[in-house]
Amino acid sequence: QVQLVESGGGLVQAGGSLRLSCAASGRTFSTVAMGWFRQAPGKEREFVASISGTGGSTYYADSVKGRFTISRDNGKNTITLQMNSLKLEDTAIYYCAAGRTAIPSMGPGWYAYWGQGTQVTVSS
C-alpha cells in the first residue's frame, strides 16, 4: 500500500512559478515510477509528467515541456514538480500518482495509487 500527499498548490499570476511536492509512504517507493496528472473543471484527467523509479528517465506532456520539471528524492520518498512560466490553461487540480513498476507511463490507468490532489490556479 502506498499513500501519497501533495502540497504546494496555490494562486499565482501568469508567468509565475510554483513547486508541487508529493510525499509517499511505503518501503517500495524507489521501485516504482511516479507521475503527475491534472484535471481542469469539465475536462478529463490528463498526463503532465512522469519519472522512472531511479529518476533516470522523465517524460512530459507537450503542453508543459520546457516549462515543468519533475524530479524525485528516493531517500526522502518525495517527488516534486517545478512549474515555471505558468499559463492560465495550467489551472487545474494536480494529482500525484504511483505506478505499478519502475517504468513510467502516460496513461492514468497504469497508476495504482493516487493522492487527493492540490489546486493550482493561474490568474491573469
Phi, psi and chi 1 to 4 in degrees:
 res  aa     phi    psi   chi1   chi2   chi3   chi4
   1 GLN       -  135.6 -172.2   76.1    9.3      -
   2 VAL  -124.3  131.4  176.2      -      -      -
   3 GLN  -112.0  136.8  -67.6 -175.0  -34.5      -
   4 LEU  -124.7  134.7  -55.1  172.0      -      -
   5 VAL  -130.9  117.6  178.8      -      -      -
   6 GLU   -90.3  155.0  -58.0   97.5  -25.0      -
   7 SER  -154.0  165.4   62.0      -      -      -
   8 GLY   103.6   -3.6      -      -      -      -
   9 GLY   -70.6  170.8      -      -      -      -
  10 GLY   164.0 -164.3      -      -      -      -
  11 LEU  -104.7  131.6  174.4   64.8      -      -
  12 VAL  -144.6  150.0   63.8      -      -      -
  13 GLN   -78.7  154.3  -73.9 -171.1  -34.2      -
  14 ALA   -56.2  136.9      -      -      -      -
  15 GLY    93.0  -11.6      -      -      -      -
  16 GLY   -85.7 -171.7      -      -      -      -
  17 SER  -131.8  152.1  -60.8      -      -      -
  18 LEU  -142.9  154.1  -83.4  177.5      -      -
  19 ARG  -126.5  116.6 -175.5  179.0  179.6   88.1
  20 LEU   -95.6  145.0  -56.0 -176.5      -      -
  21 SER  -126.6  153.5  -65.2      -      -      -
  22 CYS  -136.8  118.0  174.6      -      -      -
  23 ALA   -97.4  130.8      -      -      -      -
  24 ALA  -117.8  141.2      -      -      -      -
  25 SER   -98.6  164.3   65.5      -      -      -
  26 GLY   110.3  138.4      -      -      -      -
  27 ARG   -77.0  -14.7  -61.1  177.6  179.8  177.6
  28 THR   -97.9   18.5   61.1      -      -      -
  29 PHE   -54.7  -44.3  177.0   77.0      -      -
  30 SER   -72.0   -9.5   62.5      -      -      -
  31 THR   -96.5   -2.7   66.0      -      -      -
  32 VAL  -121.4  146.4  -61.8      -      -      -
  33 ALA   -73.4  155.7      -      -      -      -
  34 MET  -127.5  154.9  -60.0  -68.6  -66.0      -
  35 GLY  -144.7  160.5      -      -      -      -
  36 TRP  -118.2  134.1  -74.1   98.3      -      -
  37 PHE  -127.9  165.7  -70.4   76.9      -      -
  38 ARG  -144.3  155.8   66.5 -172.8 -178.4 -173.8
  39 GLN  -140.9  118.0 -172.4  166.1   18.1      -
  40 ALA   -92.1  157.9      -      -      -      -
  41 PRO   -56.3  129.6  -26.5   35.7      -      -
  42 GLY    78.2    4.8      -      -      -      -
  43 LYS  -122.1  161.8  -64.6 -173.3  177.1 -178.8
  44 GLU   -77.7  158.7  -66.1 -174.5   -8.3      -
  45 ARG   -66.2  134.2 -170.4  168.1  -61.1 -170.6
  46 GLU  -126.9  151.6   65.2  173.2    0.0      -
  47 PHE   -68.9  140.3  169.1   76.4      -      -
  48 VAL  -115.6  -56.5  175.5      -      -      -
  49 ALA  -160.7  155.7      -      -      -      -
  50 SER  -145.2  160.8   61.7      -      -      -
  51 ILE  -144.2  141.1 -173.2  166.6      -      -
  52 SER   -71.8  170.1   61.9      -      -      -
  53 GLY   -58.8  -37.6      -      -      -      -
  54 THR   -83.8  -14.9   62.9      -      -      -
  55 GLY    87.4    1.9      -      -      -      -
  56 GLY   -78.3  -17.7      -      -      -      -
  57 SER  -127.7  134.7  -62.5      -      -      -
  58 THR  -132.3  151.7   56.5      -      -      -
  59 TYR  -138.7  146.1  -57.0   89.2      -      -
  60 TYR  -135.4  149.0  -62.4   91.9      -      -
  61 ALA   -68.5  147.8      -      -      -      -
  62 ASP   -57.3  -32.8  -71.6  -17.7      -      -
  63 SER   -68.8  -18.2   58.9      -      -      -
  64 VAL  -118.9   -4.5  -53.3      -      -      -
  65 LYS   -59.4  131.8 -158.8  170.7  -66.7 -177.3
  66 GLY    88.8  -13.2      -      -      -      -
  67 ARG  -114.3  -33.6  -59.9 -172.9  -63.0  121.7
  68 PHE  -108.7  148.9  -69.3   10.9      -      -
  69 THR  -135.2  125.9  -57.8      -      -      -
  70 ILE  -100.8  141.3 -172.5  172.2      -      -
  71 SER  -148.7  167.9   60.1      -      -      -
  72 ARG  -145.3  153.3   67.8 -171.3  -62.9  160.1
  73 ASP  -126.1   98.9 -175.1  -23.4      -      -
  74 ASN   -68.7  -23.0  -73.5  -17.5      -      -
  75 GLY   -70.3  -26.3      -      -      -      -
  76 LYS  -110.1    3.2  -64.4 -178.7  178.7  179.6
  77 ASN    53.9   46.3  -80.5   19.0      -      -
  78 THR  -135.2  151.0   59.7      -      -      -
  79 ILE  -126.1  155.9   64.6  166.1      -      -
  80 THR  -131.8  157.6   60.3      -      -      -
  81 LEU  -131.1  105.3 -175.9   68.9      -      -
  82 GLN   -85.5  121.2  177.9   66.4   42.0      -
  83 MET  -116.4  116.2  -53.9 -174.3  -65.8      -
  84 ASN  -116.4  163.8  -61.5  -33.5      -      -
  85 SER    49.7   49.0  -59.0      -      -      -
  86 LEU   -64.7  144.7  -77.2  160.5      -      -
  87 LYS  -117.8  161.4  -56.8  176.7 -179.7  179.9
  88 LEU   -55.3  -37.4  -63.2  178.6      -      -
  89 GLU   -74.1   -3.0   52.1  -96.1   40.8      -
  90 ASP   -83.5   -6.3  -66.3  -40.8      -      -
  91 THR   -62.4  125.0  -65.1      -      -      -
  92 ALA  -179.9  171.9      -      -      -      -
  93 ILE   -88.9  128.6  -61.5  174.3      -      -
  94 TYR  -103.6  130.8  -77.3   70.6      -      -
  95 TYR  -117.5  139.0  -63.5   90.8      -      -
  96 CYS   -94.6  142.6  170.7      -      -      -
  97 ALA  -140.0  145.8      -      -      -      -
  98 ALA  -111.6  132.2      -      -      -      -
  99 GLY   -83.9 -174.7      -      -      -      -
 100 ARG   -97.2  -22.3  -54.7  176.8 -170.1  -85.6
 101 THR  -138.0 -177.4   73.5      -      -      -
 102 ALA   -76.5  -10.4      -      -      -      -
 103 ILE   -89.1  125.1  -59.2  172.6      -      -
 104 PRO   -78.7  163.1   27.6  -33.1      -      -
 105 SER  -144.9  156.3  170.5      -      -      -
 106 MET   -94.4   -5.8  -66.4 -173.1  -72.1      -
 107 GLY   -91.4  126.7      -      -      -      -
 108 PRO   -61.5  -29.8   20.0  -31.3      -      -
 109 GLY   -66.3  -15.9      -      -      -      -
 110 TRP   -78.6  -22.0 -172.0   86.6      -      -
 111 TYR   -88.9  136.3  -68.8   82.5      -      -
 112 ALA   -92.6  -28.1      -      -      -      -
 113 TYR  -130.8  143.7  -56.5   98.6      -      -
 114 TRP  -134.4  145.8  -66.5   81.6      -      -
 115 GLY   -83.5  179.6      -      -      -      -
 116 GLN   -81.4  -16.7  -66.9  -60.4  -52.5      -
 117 GLY    97.7  154.3      -      -      -      -
 118 THR  -136.6  135.8 -175.4      -      -      -
 119 GLN   -81.2  132.5  176.1   70.5   47.7      -
 120 VAL  -119.5  122.5  171.3      -      -      -
 121 THR  -123.3  123.4  -57.1      -      -      -
 122 VAL  -108.4  124.0 -176.9      -      -      -
 123 SER  -109.0  159.0   65.1      -      -      -
 124 SER   -88.9      -   58.7      -      -      -
